[in-house]
Amino acid sequence: MSHATGIKYLKDGVLPHMWCSGCGIGVMLGAMLRAFEELDYRKADTVVVTGIGCTGKSDDYLLTNALHTTHGRALAFATGIKAFNPKLHVVVLMGDGDSVTIGGNHFIHAARRNIDLTAIVINNFNYGMTGGQVSGTTPGGSFTSTTAWGNPERGFDICALAEVAGANYVARETPYHGWELKELIKEALNKKGFSLVEVFSPCPTHFGKNNEMKETREMLDWFKERGLPVKRYRKLSAEEQKNHFAIGKLVDRDAPDFNTRYEEIRVRAMAQKAE
């Protein structure tokens, strides 16, 4: 029995990749490419948009159409691509800085518009590429290179933000749950409207070593012990939930996407003009 590898979407000679040992970006990329293969995505019909940072290096490896953009603006460029050519499969790969710290406003409005694209966010809890500075998703009390005595701020819940802003599909997974991650990405790609898959993957080089995950094995154990299927998570008390997080599909609804609504308005406008 053959299994999808996703290798046909990778450039020759690019492996091994550049990411640090224990980083979840490579796991995410592999899961995404296997999802592409299982859905029979054509390279010419697929656009992967990235921003700046460790996750932004993903486009260097791909044979699909790719667009490397500026920090925090990946969703803005992707929105333009999808609005111009709705037939394309548009996927946006971002870190927590690109998505909701520098790019928070674009994230809110992409979800609000319900633009038909898939956003995959590697949440590594800090600015990994530039030295491990605090970001908008760094948990309160955590230690980073710019919060040496603990972060006084609360971190964004990216999935909750996407839900209240209007996303049709919201899910969360970890690199420990590789098969489940691939299946969630497939669901997100198939969903009409704005879809988000958040990948909890603390930076091993900076965040993990500054906090409770000194080694890769400790980080994987952290994923295993704290990530709970959403139904189990919701049965916990509020106090118990503080030490865990929900994984799996969190939101699945069918509000009309932006291009569908835009086309309806265009048809009405043209009909009125013809009268």
N, C-alpha and C positions, 0 to 999 in steps of 0.2 A: 504493500500500500504506500503510495507516495504522499508526501506532505508538503505544504507550501513552505518555501524558504524565503521568498522575497528577493532572492539574489539577482533576478533579472532587472530589478530596479536600481541596482548598485553599479557604480562605475567600476571598471576593472582596476585592480591594484590599490584600492583605497583601504583595505583591511590589513592589519588591525587599526581600529579607529583611534582618535586622539584623546578620548575622554578618560578621566582618572579611574583607577580601579575602584569599584564600588559605586560608581555613578550610574544612575538609572537611565540616562539618555540613550545609551546604546540598546538597552532592553526595550525602551519605548520605540526606537526607530525600527528594530527588528519586528516588533509586534505590528507596527503600522504597515510595514512592507509585506508581511504575510497576509494582513487583512486586504491590502491592495490586490495581491495575487488571488486570494480566495474569492474576491468580488470581480475578478477579471478586468481590472482597471487598465486601460490603455495609457501608455506613457504620454502620448500626444494630447490626451484629454484630461490630464491630471496636472494641477499646479500646486506646488508646495511653497508656501510663503514663510519666510523666517525673518527675525529681527536681529538684534545684537546680543552677544553673550554666549555662554557655552552651548545652549540649545540652538542658537542661531547658526552654529557651524554645521548643522545637519544637512543643509542644502549642498554642501561640498561633496557629499557622497552619492547624490541621486542622479538618475538618468531621466527622471520626469522633468517637465517644465519646472523651473524654480526661480524664485525672486527673493533676493537678499535685500532687506530694507533697513531703515533706520530704527534706532532704539525706541520702542513703544509704539511704533506706527505700523506694525505688520498687519493688524486687523483693518486699518484704514486702506492700505493697498489692496488687501484681499477683498474688501467690500467692493472696491472699484472694479476688480477683475470679474467678480461674480455678477455684478450689475450689468457690465458690458457684455458678457457672454455667459448666460445662465446654464449653458450646456456643459460647462467645464466642472470637473470635480476639484474643488478648492479646499485645501487643508492648510491650516496655519499652525506652525510649531513655535512655541514661545516659552520663555522662562517666567518666573513670577515677576521679575522686573519689567519685562516686555509687556506682560499681559495686564497686570492690575496695579503696579506701582507707577512706573513711567507711563504706561499705556492704559491706565484705569478708565479714562474718559472714553477712549475708543472701544474698550471692552464693553462698557455699559451700553453704548449706542449700537454696537453690532448685535448684542443680545436683544435690545429693545426693538430694533428693526426686524429681528428674526431673519437676518440674511442667511441664505441657504449655504452654509459652509461649516466645516468642522474645525474647532479649535482644540489643540492638544497642548496642555500646559504642564511642563515639568516644574513642580513647585519644590525648589531646593532650599527654601527658607532664608536665602541670603543672595547677595550679588557675588556669585561664585567666581566668575572670571576676573574680577577686578580686585579681589582680596578679601572677600567674605564680609562685606559691609551689611548692616541691617537693611532689610527690605520691607515692603508692605505686608508680607506674609510671615515674617519672623515672629514666632510665638512670644507672647509676653514673658519676661523673665529670662529669655534665652541669651546666651553669650555669643557675640560676634566681634569682629575687629573694631567696630565702632560703638559697641555696647559692652565694654569690658566688665561692667558690674551688673549686667542684666538689662534686657530691653524693657523700658518703662511703658511701651505702647502695646496695644492689642494688635494681633495680625488679622488680615482679611481672611474670611472664609470664602474662597473663590467660588465654590459650588453654590453657596447661598446667594452670593452676589449675582451669579448667572441666572438663578431661579427667579429672584424677585425682579430682575431686569427684563425677563421675558423669554429666556431660552426654551426651545422645545425639548431638548434632551440634555441631561446633566448626569455625569457619572464620575466616579473616583476609583482609582486603583493604585497599586504599588508595584515596583519591579519584582517583588517576591512572588506576586500573583501573575506571572507572565502569560499563561494561557487565558485567564480571565480578562487581562488587559487587552489582548488581541480581540477577543469576542466583543468587548465593550466598544473598541474602536470600530469594528465592523458595524455594530448597531448604530453608532454615531454617524458613520459615513452613509448609511442607508436612510437616515432620518432626514425628512424635509424640514428645513428651517435651521436655526442656529443650534449647533450641538457642541457641547463641551465635554472633554475627558481630561480631568485633572489627574496627574500622576504624582503622588506624594513620594518625593525622592530627595531627602536632605543631602546637601553637598557633603561628600565624605572628606574632602580636603580641608574644608574650613568649618562648616557648621557641625558636622559629626564629631570632629576632634575637639571642638570647643565645648561640646555638651556631653551627652551621655552615650554617644556612639563612637568610641575611639577606633574601632576596627570594623571592617566590612561585615563580618559575621554578626557583630552586635547590632548593626543597622538592620540587617535582614531579620534578626530576632525581634527587633523593635517593630518592623512592619507586621510580622506574623502575630505578635502578641497584642498589638494595639489596633490593628485594622480589623474591624468586624463587619460581616455582612449587614446590610442596612436594617433588616428586620430584627436581628439580634441587638444591634446598637440601640434601636429605638425602644427596646424593652428595659434598657438600663436606667437607673436613676440619674438625675442631673449631676450628682456628685461622681458617679461612676463614669459618666460620659466624658468627664474632664480628662481622663486617662486613656481614652480611646477615640477612634474616629470611624465614621461609616465608610464602607467601600461597596462598590457595585452601582447599580442604576438607581439614581436618586430622583430624577424627574423624567417623565415621558408623556408629552402632550402633543396635540396636533393643531396648534394655531396656524393660520395661513402664513406662509413665508413672504418676505418682502417682494420678490419677483412676481409671485402670484397676484398680490394686491396691486402692484404697479401695473401689471398687464391688464387687470380688470379696469383700472382707472383710465388707462390709455385707450382701451376699446370704447369705453363710454365717451371719452372726449372726442375720438375720431367720428363716432356715430353722430354726436351732436353737431360737430363741424360740418358733416355731410348734409345735414338737414337744410 
